[in-house]
Amino acid sequence: MTVSPVVVHESQSPASSIRLQATRLTSLSLRPNTLQEAGGERPETGGGQDVAERLNRVTREKFVKDRKLGEGTYAIVYLGHVRAEPSVLVAIKKIKVNPEYHDGLSMDAIREVKYLQELSHPNIIALRAVFSSKNQNLNLVLEFLPLGDLEMLIRDTNGVQYGTAEVKAWMGMLARGVWFCHENFVLHRDIKPNNLLIAADGEVKLADFGLARSFSDPYRPMTCQVITRWYRPPELLMGAKFYSGAVDVWSMGMVFAELVLRSPFVPGATDFNQLELINEHVGTPSEESWPGVSKLAGFVSLEKSVSGIRDKNYFLSRFGTVGPIGVDLLMSTLVLDPRKRCTARQVLEHRWWTTDPHPTAKEDLPRKGGGPERMGEDLQRRGGEVEESRGDNVARRLNFGS
């Protein structure tokens, strides 16, 4: 059984105080004599902000920035190491001050710190520390994941060969990470292959929590302007404001399909085109298959669509390499009605995992070189963005103010 973290509501951690909070985030684990060990004096009672500044300095001096891995408009990512243990590598993500936002920080930066502090799991990227630098930039010290991301492996059809056992291993890691998020009332809201980074031992880690959100209050509306288009479920494309972990499960299904096809399953160029492709390849939503769908603000009735829902024979013709039981699992993640879609827990309880072939051991999974720079590319992006090389027509520009 997981232990739910203390939920800190967004209203309690506004951007105007995030830097002071950042100096305290990692200080909670410091022993009372940490400053003395570091050569400083023990702070006197009453020096609130001064104590925070000292603790921030102690945290900052624990790490050394080495070479730059990547830079974007949102962040700069460095390869670094622990000063006391030079062999222990880290990735330091420096989030740039942006004058467009109040106090220079966007909400996605605050979300990333908040949820990575709350979530600790082998299949979620670990946040080791947070500190602010002299120029007021926020620095996130993350575990170093040198083998790039899952998208690299999917796209390299000539250099990387894999089969059902490897797909099963990667999907199992993803499912465990998503299950842990949902058990702790957190929606990731941007699951896709290049947010699945790979550790040195082959473990897949869910990264980029810039669009994450707590969902413990079922009556609080949420924005539908989340999740990169190719992995976005139909309820969000049609403007749903109240939703659950089913949105992440749909994204998991799209990653599953992409691992098998080695290309995106429904790569829409626009939101409307995305709905058209879902209608063509998954099925047409109706009041019969999805009660209440016509009441969604963005519901559209498409003339060019399949009749009803695609059956198992269609999915077997596209994804037969994972076997009939694997196709059953895939179809359960791509149910149009989110209330009938399987949960992350049900994904993990599916019998596909116990059938042959068994998942490949993580140390035996395929890997590619050139990972550190790829990690820099992945971490420098803002939530919801994809690489420019994949085209502006598929890189959805999200409204983070929604």
C-alpha positions as CSV (number, residue, x, y, z in Angstrom):
1,M,0.0,0.0,0.0
2,T,1.3,3.4,-0.9
3,V,1.5,6.3,1.5
4,S,-0.2,9.4,0.2
5,P,2.0,12.5,0.5
6,V,0.9,15.7,2.2
7,V,-1.0,17.6,-0.5
8,V,0.0,21.2,-0.7
9,H,-2.7,23.1,-2.6
10,E,-1.5,25.4,-5.4
11,S,-3.0,28.4,-3.5
12,Q,-0.6,27.7,-0.7
13,S,2.5,27.9,-2.9
14,P,2.2,30.9,-5.2
15,A,5.0,32.0,-7.6
16,S,5.7,35.0,-5.4
17,S,7.1,32.8,-2.7
18,I,8.5,29.8,-4.6
19,R,12.2,30.8,-4.4
20,L,12.0,31.1,-0.6
21,Q,10.3,27.8,-0.5
22,A,12.9,26.3,-2.8
23,T,15.6,27.1,-0.3
24,R,13.6,25.1,2.3
25,L,12.5,22.2,0.2
26,T,15.8,20.3,0.6
27,S,16.7,21.8,4.0
28,L,14.0,19.7,5.7
29,S,16.3,16.7,5.6
30,L,19.4,18.5,6.9
31,R,20.5,17.7,10.5
32,P,20.6,20.6,12.9
33,N,24.4,20.8,12.9
34,T,24.7,20.7,9.1
35,L,25.7,24.4,8.9
36,Q,28.4,23.8,11.5
37,E,29.7,20.8,9.6
38,A,29.8,23.0,6.5
39,G,31.9,25.6,8.3
40,G,29.1,28.0,9.2
41,E,27.7,29.2,12.5
42,R,24.5,27.8,13.9
43,P,21.8,30.2,13.1
44,E,20.0,32.1,15.9
45,T,16.3,31.8,16.4
46,G,14.3,34.5,14.6
47,G,16.5,34.8,11.5
48,G,13.8,33.2,9.3
49,Q,14.8,34.3,5.8
50,D,18.5,34.5,6.7
51,V,18.4,30.8,7.8
52,A,16.7,29.9,4.5
53,E,19.4,31.7,2.5
54,R,22.2,29.9,4.4
55,L,20.5,26.5,3.9
56,N,20.1,27.4,0.2
57,R,23.8,28.1,0.0
58,V,24.7,24.8,1.7
59,T,22.5,22.9,-0.7
60,R,23.9,24.7,-3.8
61,E,27.5,24.0,-2.7
62,K,26.8,20.3,-2.5
63,F,26.7,20.1,-6.3
64,V,29.1,21.1,-9.1
65,K,27.9,22.1,-12.6
66,D,30.0,20.6,-15.4
67,R,29.2,20.9,-19.1
68,K,26.0,22.1,-20.6
69,L,23.8,19.4,-22.1
70,G,21.1,21.6,-23.7
71,E,19.5,25.0,-23.6
72,G,16.0,26.2,-24.6
73,T,13.9,29.2,-24.0
74,Y,12.5,27.6,-20.9
75,A,15.6,26.0,-19.2
76,I,19.3,25.2,-19.4
77,V,20.3,21.7,-18.5
78,Y,23.8,20.9,-17.1
79,L,25.6,17.7,-16.4
80,G,26.9,17.9,-12.8
81,H,28.2,15.8,-9.9
82,V,28.0,15.6,-6.2
83,R,31.0,17.6,-4.8
84,A,31.7,15.1,-2.1
85,E,31.4,12.1,-4.5
86,P,32.6,13.2,-8.0
87,S,31.5,9.8,-9.4
88,V,27.8,10.4,-8.6
89,L,26.4,12.3,-11.6
90,V,23.3,14.5,-11.6
91,A,21.4,16.6,-14.1
92,I,20.9,20.2,-13.0
93,K,17.9,21.9,-14.7
94,K,18.1,25.7,-14.4
95,I,14.7,27.2,-15.1
96,K,15.1,30.7,-16.6
97,V,13.5,33.8,-15.1
98,N,10.8,34.8,-17.5
99,P,9.5,38.5,-17.2
100,E,6.2,37.4,-18.8
101,Y,5.3,35.7,-15.5
102,H,4.7,37.1,-12.1
103,D,8.0,37.0,-10.2
104,G,9.5,35.3,-13.3
105,L,8.2,31.8,-12.7
106,S,5.5,30.0,-14.7
107,M,3.1,27.6,-13.0
108,D,4.5,24.6,-14.7
109,A,7.9,25.2,-12.9
110,I,6.1,25.3,-9.6
111,R,4.2,22.1,-10.4
112,E,7.3,20.3,-11.4
113,V,8.9,21.0,-8.0
114,K,5.7,20.3,-6.1
115,Y,5.0,16.9,-7.5
116,L,8.6,15.6,-7.8
117,Q,9.0,16.5,-4.1
118,E,5.8,14.4,-3.3
119,L,6.5,11.4,-5.5
120,S,9.3,8.9,-4.9
121,H,9.2,5.7,-7.0
122,P,11.7,3.7,-9.1
123,N,9.8,4.6,-12.3
124,I,9.6,8.4,-11.6
125,I,12.6,10.6,-12.1
126,A,14.1,11.6,-8.7
127,L,14.5,15.1,-7.5
128,R,17.5,15.2,-5.3
129,A,17.5,18.9,-4.3
130,V,16.3,22.4,-5.2
131,F,18.2,25.6,-4.8
132,S,18.1,29.1,-6.2
133,S,21.1,30.8,-7.7
134,K,22.3,34.4,-7.3
135,N,20.4,35.5,-10.5
136,Q,17.2,34.1,-8.9
137,N,17.0,31.2,-11.3
138,L,15.5,28.0,-9.8
139,N,17.7,25.0,-10.1
140,L,16.4,21.4,-9.9
141,V,18.9,18.7,-9.2
142,L,17.6,15.5,-10.9
143,E,19.0,12.0,-11.1
144,F,21.2,11.5,-14.1
145,L,19.5,9.3,-16.8
146,P,22.2,8.8,-19.4
147,L,20.5,6.5,-22.0
148,G,18.1,9.1,-23.5
149,D,14.4,8.4,-23.9
150,L,12.1,5.8,-25.2
151,E,11.4,7.7,-28.4
152,M,15.0,7.3,-29.5
153,L,14.6,3.6,-29.4
154,I,11.3,3.6,-31.2
155,R,12.5,5.7,-34.0
156,D,15.8,3.9,-34.7
157,T,14.3,1.1,-36.8
158,N,17.7,0.2,-38.3
159,G,19.9,0.2,-35.2
160,V,17.5,-1.0,-32.5
161,Q,15.6,-4.3,-32.8
162,Y,13.1,-5.4,-30.1
163,G,10.1,-7.7,-29.7
164,T,7.1,-8.4,-27.5
165,A,9.3,-9.2,-24.4
166,E,10.9,-5.8,-24.6
167,V,7.6,-4.0,-25.2
168,K,6.2,-5.8,-22.1
169,A,9.2,-4.7,-20.0
170,W,8.9,-1.0,-21.0
171,M,5.1,-0.9,-20.6
172,G,5.4,-2.5,-17.2
173,M,7.7,0.2,-16.0
174,L,5.5,2.9,-17.4
175,A,2.4,1.3,-15.8
176,R,4.0,1.1,-12.4
177,G,5.0,4.8,-12.5
178,V,1.5,5.9,-13.6
179,W,-0.1,3.6,-11.0
180,F,2.0,5.2,-8.3
181,C,1.0,8.7,-9.4
182,H,-2.7,7.8,-9.4
183,E,-2.4,6.1,-6.0
184,N,-1.2,9.4,-4.7
185,F,-3.9,11.5,-6.4
186,V,-1.6,13.0,-9.1
187,L,-2.4,13.1,-12.9
188,H,0.7,13.4,-15.0
189,R,-1.1,14.8,-18.1
190,D,1.7,14.6,-20.6
191,I,2.7,10.9,-21.0
192,K,4.6,10.3,-24.3
193,P,7.8,8.5,-25.4
194,N,10.1,11.4,-25.0
195,N,9.0,12.0,-21.4
196,L,10.1,8.4,-20.6
197,L,13.8,8.7,-19.8
198,I,16.1,5.7,-19.4
199,A,18.5,5.1,-16.5
200,A,21.9,3.5,-16.8
201,D,20.5,0.2,-15.6
202,G,17.7,0.3,-18.2
203,E,14.9,1.4,-15.9
204,V,12.4,3.7,-17.5
205,K,11.5,6.8,-15.6
206,L,8.5,9.1,-16.0
207,A,9.7,12.7,-16.3
208,D,8.4,16.2,-16.9
209,F,5.7,17.0,-14.4
210,G,5.1,20.5,-15.6
211,L,1.5,19.7,-16.5
212,A,0.8,17.5,-13.5
213,R,-2.2,18.1,-11.2
214,S,-3.8,16.8,-8.0
215,F,-7.2,15.3,-8.6
216,S,-8.4,14.6,-5.0
217,D,-11.3,17.1,-5.4
218,P,-13.8,15.6,-7.9
219,Y,-15.8,18.8,-8.1
220,R,-13.0,21.1,-9.2
221,P,-12.9,21.8,-12.9
222,M,-9.6,21.3,-14.8
223,T,-8.3,22.6,-18.1
224,C,-8.6,20.4,-21.2
225,Q,-5.6,22.1,-22.7
226,V,-3.1,19.4,-21.6
227,I,-1.4,16.3,-23.1
228,T,0.5,16.5,-26.4
229,R,-2.0,16.1,-29.1
230,W,-1.1,12.6,-30.4
231,Y,-1.5,11.2,-26.9
232,R,-4.6,13.2,-25.9
233,P,-7.8,11.3,-25.2
234,P,-11.1,12.2,-27.0
235,E,-12.8,13.6,-23.9
236,L,-10.1,16.3,-23.7
237,L,-10.2,17.0,-27.4
238,M,-14.0,17.6,-26.9
239,G,-13.5,20.0,-24.0
240,A,-14.1,17.9,-20.9
241,K,-13.4,19.9,-17.7
242,F,-13.9,17.0,-15.2
243,Y,-11.8,13.9,-15.7
244,S,-9.7,11.3,-13.9
245,G,-6.7,9.1,-14.3
246,A,-8.4,7.7,-17.5
247,V,-6.7,10.5,-19.4
248,D,-3.2,9.1,-18.5
249,V,-4.3,5.6,-19.3
250,W,-5.3,6.6,-22.8
251,S,-1.8,8.1,-23.3
252,M,-0.3,4.9,-22.0
253,G,-2.3,3.0,-24.7
254,M,-1.0,5.4,-27.4
255,V,2.6,4.7,-26.2
256,F,1.9,1.0,-26.3
257,A,0.6,1.2,-29.8
258,E,3.6,3.3,-30.9
259,L,6.0,0.8,-29.4
260,V,4.5,-1.9,-31.6
261,L,4.1,0.1,-34.8
262,R,7.3,2.1,-34.3
263,S,5.4,5.2,-35.4
264,P,2.6,7.2,-33.8
265,F,-0.8,5.5,-34.0
266,V,-2.9,8.6,-34.6
267,P,-0.6,11.6,-35.5
268,G,-3.2,14.3,-36.0
269,A,-2.0,17.7,-37.5
270,T,-4.8,19.6,-35.7
271,D,-7.2,18.9,-32.9
272,F,-10.0,18.2,-35.4
273,N,-7.8,16.0,-37.5
274,Q,-6.9,14.1,-34.3
275,L,-10.5,13.4,-33.6
276,E,-10.9,12.3,-37.2
277,L,-8.1,9.8,-36.8
278,I,-9.5,8.5,-33.5
279,N,-12.8,8.0,-35.2
280,E,-11.1,6.1,-38.1
281,H,-8.8,3.9,-36.0
282,V,-10.6,3.4,-32.7
283,G,-14.2,4.1,-33.3
284,T,-17.0,6.7,-33.5
285,P,-18.4,7.9,-30.1
286,S,-22.1,7.9,-29.8
287,E,-24.7,8.1,-27.0
288,E,-25.0,4.4,-27.2
289,S,-21.3,3.6,-26.6
290,W,-20.5,6.7,-24.6
291,P,-23.6,8.1,-22.7
292,G,-23.4,11.9,-22.3
293,V,-20.7,12.4,-25.0
294,S,-23.0,14.7,-27.0
295,K,-23.2,17.1,-24.1
296,L,-19.5,17.9,-24.2
297,A,-18.8,21.4,-25.4
298,G,-16.5,20.3,-28.2
299,F,-18.6,17.3,-29.4
300,V,-18.7,17.0,-33.2
301,S,-20.5,14.5,-35.4
302,L,-18.0,13.4,-38.1
303,E,-19.5,12.2,-41.4
304,K,-16.3,10.3,-42.5
305,S,-16.0,7.8,-39.7
306,V,-16.2,4.1,-39.1
307,S,-19.5,2.6,-38.1
308,G,-19.4,2.1,-34.3
309,I,-16.3,0.9,-32.5
310,R,-13.4,-1.0,-34.1
311,D,-13.5,-4.7,-33.2
312,K,-10.7,-7.0,-32.1
313,N,-10.0,-8.3,-35.6
314,Y,-9.0,-4.8,-36.7
315,F,-6.6,-4.4,-33.7
316,L,-5.2,-7.9,-34.3
317,S,-4.5,-6.9,-37.9
318,R,-2.4,-3.9,-36.7
319,F,-1.0,-5.2,-33.3
320,G,-1.1,-8.9,-33.7
321,T,2.6,-9.3,-32.7
322,V,1.7,-8.8,-29.0
323,G,-0.8,-11.7,-29.2
324,P,-4.5,-11.7,-28.6
325,I,-4.1,-11.1,-24.9
326,G,-1.8,-8.1,-25.5
327,V,-4.4,-6.8,-27.9
328,D,-7.0,-7.1,-25.2
329,L,-4.9,-5.0,-22.9
330,L,-4.3,-2.4,-25.6
331,M,-8.0,-2.2,-26.4
332,S,-8.9,-1.7,-22.7
333,T,-6.7,1.4,-22.6
334,L,-8.3,2.9,-25.7
335,V,-11.9,2.7,-24.8
336,L,-13.6,5.9,-25.9
337,D,-15.8,6.3,-22.8
338,P,-13.4,7.2,-20.0
339,R,-15.7,5.7,-17.4
340,K,-15.3,2.3,-19.1
341,R,-11.5,2.6,-19.7
342,C,-9.3,0.5,-17.5
343,T,-7.4,2.0,-14.6
344,A,-3.6,1.9,-14.1
345,R,-4.2,-0.7,-11.4
346,Q,-6.2,-2.9,-13.8
347,V,-3.4,-2.5,-16.4
348,L,-1.0,-4.0,-13.9
349,E,-3.4,-6.8,-12.9
350,H,-3.9,-7.8,-16.6
351,R,-3.0,-11.4,-17.4
352,W,-0.8,-10.3,-20.3
353,W,2.2,-9.8,-18.0
354,T,2.2,-13.5,-16.9
355,T,1.9,-15.0,-20.4
356,D,4.9,-15.9,-22.6
357,P,7.2,-14.2,-23.4
358,H,8.0,-12.8,-20.0
359,P,9.3,-9.2,-19.8
360,T,13.0,-8.8,-20.7
361,A,15.2,-8.0,-17.7
362,K,15.9,-4.3,-17.6
363,E,19.7,-4.7,-17.9
364,D,19.2,-6.7,-21.1
365,L,17.0,-4.2,-22.8
366,P,18.2,-2.4,-26.0
367,R,20.0,0.9,-25.6
368,K,21.5,3.6,-27.6
369,G,24.5,5.9,-27.2
370,G,24.5,9.7,-27.0
371,G,22.0,9.8,-24.1
372,P,23.3,12.7,-22.0
373,E,22.7,15.2,-24.7
374,R,19.3,13.7,-25.4
375,M,18.4,14.1,-21.7
376,G,19.4,17.8,-22.0
377,E,17.0,18.1,-24.9
378,D,14.2,16.4,-23.0
379,L,14.6,18.4,-19.8
380,Q,15.0,21.9,-21.4
381,R,11.5,21.7,-23.0
382,R,8.4,23.1,-21.4
383,G,5.6,20.7,-20.6
384,G,3.5,19.8,-23.7
385,E,6.2,20.6,-26.2
386,V,7.8,18.3,-28.8
387,E,11.0,18.7,-30.8
388,E,11.0,21.2,-33.6
389,S,12.2,18.5,-35.9
390,R,8.9,16.8,-35.7
391,G,7.2,19.9,-37.1
392,D,5.1,22.8,-35.8
393,N,2.0,21.1,-37.2
394,V,2.3,18.5,-34.5
395,A,3.8,20.6,-31.7
396,R,0.8,21.8,-29.9
397,R,1.2,25.2,-28.2
398,L,-0.5,24.9,-24.9
399,N,-2.1,27.8,-23.0
400,F,-0.6,27.4,-19.5
401,G,-2.7,30.2,-18.2
402,S,-5.9,28.2,-18.6
